Amino acid sequence: MRAFKIRLGYVNASAESPVYDRLYDYAESAKLPVLFHTGDTAFSNGDLVRSHPLTLDGLANKREELTMILCHFGNPWFMDVAELIYKHPNVYTDISGLSTPTPYAVKYAGWLARKISEAIYYAGGAEKVLFGTDYPVTKHSETLALVRMLDIDERDKEKILSRNAKRVFRL
């Protein structure tokens, strides 16, 4: 096992709910990251209040030894995630599950690339951004294409594609 995932917005509990305390204790002791679904939910009955990335600020303050990964870069709240990864040494994000097939897929991919690039500028670099797909929601080729579209230097793209994951997951 390399990590745990909590599906905020899909479960009837916030990230700071006591129901997760033992999981967090174990993750801290085993140095395992905890991934959190953040941002948009795939279903209309998803709870955006619980999946908003800023709901994790308090947990990051209380659990400084817990490695937290905010999935989906908090889409559409990219700048909120940028603030969290900038503020907290233990908070990371990923670019999984962002591309979806729609009539506006090409324009949407350009918008995503701009938003993610701007968030990376704000955070001061890509040291805390991880590659991910959320397959089968998004295919590897789609996320790789998104990385190619980012307006960041090639070293930061290499960090996103492999270096950061090697460090965070101790690979």
C-alpha positions, 0 to 999 in steps of 0.5 A, spaced: 500 500 500 502 506 498 496 511 500 489 512 502 484 516 498 478 520 502 472 521 497 470 528 500 464 530 497 461 523 496 461 521 503 457 524 509 463 527 513 468 532 512 476 531 512 476 533 520 471 528 522 473 524 528 471 518 523 478 519 520 483 520 526 485 513 526 487 513 519 490 519 519 494 516 525 496 510 521 498 514 515 503 519 519 506 513 523 507 509 516 509 515 512 503 514 507 500 520 503 492 521 504 489 523 497 483 527 498 478 528 492 477 536 491 473 540 487 467 538 482 463 532 483 461 527 478 454 527 480 449 532 482 448 530 489 455 531 491 457 536 496 461 541 494 462 544 500 465 538 503 469 537 497 472 545 496 479 545 497 479 550 503 476 545 507 483 542 508 486 548 511 485 546 518 487 539 517 493 541 514 494 546 520 493 540 525 496 535 522 503 537 520 506 530 519 500 528 514 502 528 507 496 530 504 495 530 496 489 534 493 486 531 487 484 534 481 488 540 483 481 542 486 478 544 479 475 549 479 478 552 485 485 552 482 488 558 486 485 556 492 489 549 492 495 553 489 495 557 496 494 551 500 501 548 497 504 554 497 502 555 505 503 548 507 509 544 507 505 537 507 500 539 502 501 537 495 496 536 489 495 532 482 492 533 475 488 527 475 481 527 472 481 534 469 479 532 461 472 530 459 470 529 452 465 535 451 464 539 444 469 544 448 474 539 450 480 543 446 478 549 448 477 547 455 484 543 455 487 550 453 483 553 459 485 548 464 493 549 462 492 556 463 489 556 470 494 550 472 500 554 469 498 560 473 497 556 479 504 553 479 506 561 478 503 563 484 505 557 488 513 558 486 514 552 482 511 545 480 515 541 486 508 539 489 504 538 483 503 530 481 501 527 475 495 523 475 489 520 470 483 518 475 483 513 469 478 511 466 475 518 467 481 521 464 486 517 459 494 517 460 494 520 453 490 526 455 493 528 461 500 527 458 497 532 452 495 537 458 502 537 461 505 538 454 500 545 454 503 547 460 506 554 460 512 552 465 519 550 464 521 543 462 524 541 469 517 543 472 514 538 467 519 533 469 517 534 476 510 533 475 511 527 470 515 523 475 520 526 480 515 529 485 511 522 485 518 518 487 519 523 492 512 523 495 511 516 495 518 514 496 519 510 490 
